[in-house]
Amino acid sequence: MNASITKTDIPILAKLGEAYKKWHLYIQHLPKITRYTLGAKIDNLFTDCIELALLASHESKEQKGATLVKLNAKFDSLKFFFKLLWEVKGINTNVFTQISKQLAEVGRMIGGWMKHSR
């Protein structure tokens, strides 16, 4: 069974999944000290965001708002730590730019989802 997320599934999950897959390919190349600090933090935030988006997609409108607020906060943390990783030269500018573009799109999607669910 192929359980990969496709574009026909929930779009934000597909986009988060694409960004995570790109990140996952790169995490193994981080210096050891960074991999187990910022790298692990970013990896956990990515999976937390994916989980919250999945939960929100199955919740009623009444419950969804609170979950989307949590998702937005986790996502902001993810972007902050990802930028910090780049600033301490844990990743090169090319990788940072590629993943940041995907994260920017996810951020717009979260904002739209929050606006739509009010």
C-alpha positions as CSV (number, residue, x, y, z in Angstrom):
1,M,0.0,0.0,0.0
2,N,1.4,3.4,-0.9
3,A,0.6,5.8,2.0
4,S,2.3,8.8,0.6
5,I,0.5,12.2,0.7
6,T,-0.5,13.4,-2.7
7,K,-1.7,16.8,-4.0
8,T,-5.3,15.4,-4.1
9,D,-5.2,14.9,-0.3
10,I,-5.4,17.9,2.0
11,P,-3.2,20.5,0.2
12,I,-1.5,21.8,3.4
13,L,-0.5,18.2,4.4
14,A,0.9,17.6,0.9
15,K,2.9,20.8,1.0
16,L,4.1,20.2,4.6
17,G,5.0,16.6,3.6
18,E,7.0,17.9,0.6
19,A,8.9,20.4,2.8
20,Y,9.6,17.7,5.4
21,K,10.9,15.2,2.8
22,K,13.4,17.8,1.6
23,W,14.4,18.6,5.2
24,H,14.7,14.9,6.0
25,L,17.1,14.4,3.1
26,Y,19.3,17.2,4.5
27,I,19.3,16.6,8.2
28,Q,21.8,13.7,8.0
29,H,24.3,16.1,6.5
30,L,24.2,18.5,9.4
31,P,27.3,18.7,11.6
32,K,26.8,16.3,14.5
33,I,26.5,19.0,17.2
34,T,23.8,20.8,15.2
35,R,22.0,17.6,14.1
36,Y,21.2,16.7,17.7
37,T,20.2,20.2,18.8
38,L,18.7,22.5,16.3
39,G,18.3,19.7,13.8
40,A,16.3,17.6,16.2
41,K,14.2,20.6,17.3
42,I,13.3,21.5,13.7
43,D,12.5,17.9,12.9
44,N,10.1,17.7,15.9
45,L,8.5,21.0,15.0
46,F,7.9,19.7,11.4
47,T,6.2,16.5,12.6
48,D,4.2,18.5,15.2
49,C,2.9,20.8,12.5
50,I,2.0,17.8,10.3
51,E,0.2,16.2,13.2
52,L,-1.7,19.4,14.0
53,A,-2.7,19.9,10.4
54,L,-4.0,16.4,10.2
55,L,-5.9,16.8,13.5
56,A,-7.5,20.1,12.3
57,S,-8.6,18.5,9.1
58,H,-10.7,16.0,11.0
59,E,-12.1,18.3,13.6
60,S,-15.5,20.1,13.7
61,K,-15.5,23.8,13.0
62,E,-15.9,24.5,16.8
63,Q,-12.7,22.6,17.6
64,K,-10.7,23.5,14.6
65,G,-10.0,27.1,15.6
66,A,-8.0,26.2,18.7
67,T,-6.0,23.6,16.8
68,L,-5.2,26.0,14.0
69,V,-3.9,28.6,16.6
70,K,-1.6,25.8,17.9
71,L,-0.6,24.9,14.4
72,N,0.2,28.6,13.6
73,A,2.3,28.9,16.8
74,K,4.3,25.7,16.1
75,F,4.8,26.8,12.5
76,D,6.2,30.2,13.6
77,S,8.6,28.3,15.9
78,L,9.6,26.1,13.0
79,K,10.4,29.1,10.8
80,F,12.3,30.8,13.6
81,F,14.5,27.8,14.4
82,F,15.0,27.0,10.7
83,K,16.2,30.6,10.1
84,L,18.5,30.3,13.2
85,L,20.0,27.1,11.8
86,W,20.9,29.0,8.6
87,E,22.2,32.0,10.6
88,V,24.7,29.8,12.5
89,K,25.7,28.3,9.1
90,G,24.2,24.9,9.9
91,I,22.7,24.8,6.4
92,N,23.8,26.5,3.2
93,T,21.8,29.3,1.5
94,N,20.6,27.1,-1.3
95,V,19.0,24.5,1.0
96,F,17.6,27.4,3.2
97,T,16.0,29.1,0.2
98,Q,14.5,25.9,-1.2
99,I,12.8,24.9,2.0
100,S,11.9,28.5,3.0
101,K,9.9,28.9,-0.3
102,Q,7.9,25.8,0.6
103,L,7.4,27.0,4.2
104,A,6.3,30.4,3.0
105,E,3.6,28.7,0.9
106,V,2.5,26.6,3.9
107,G,2.3,29.8,6.0
108,R,-0.1,31.4,3.5
109,M,-2.1,28.2,3.5
110,I,-2.4,28.2,7.3
111,G,-3.4,31.9,7.3
112,G,-6.1,31.2,4.7
113,W,-7.3,28.2,6.6
114,M,-7.5,30.2,9.8
115,K,-9.4,33.0,8.1
116,H,-11.8,30.6,6.4
117,S,-12.6,28.7,9.7
118,R,-13.7,31.8,11.6
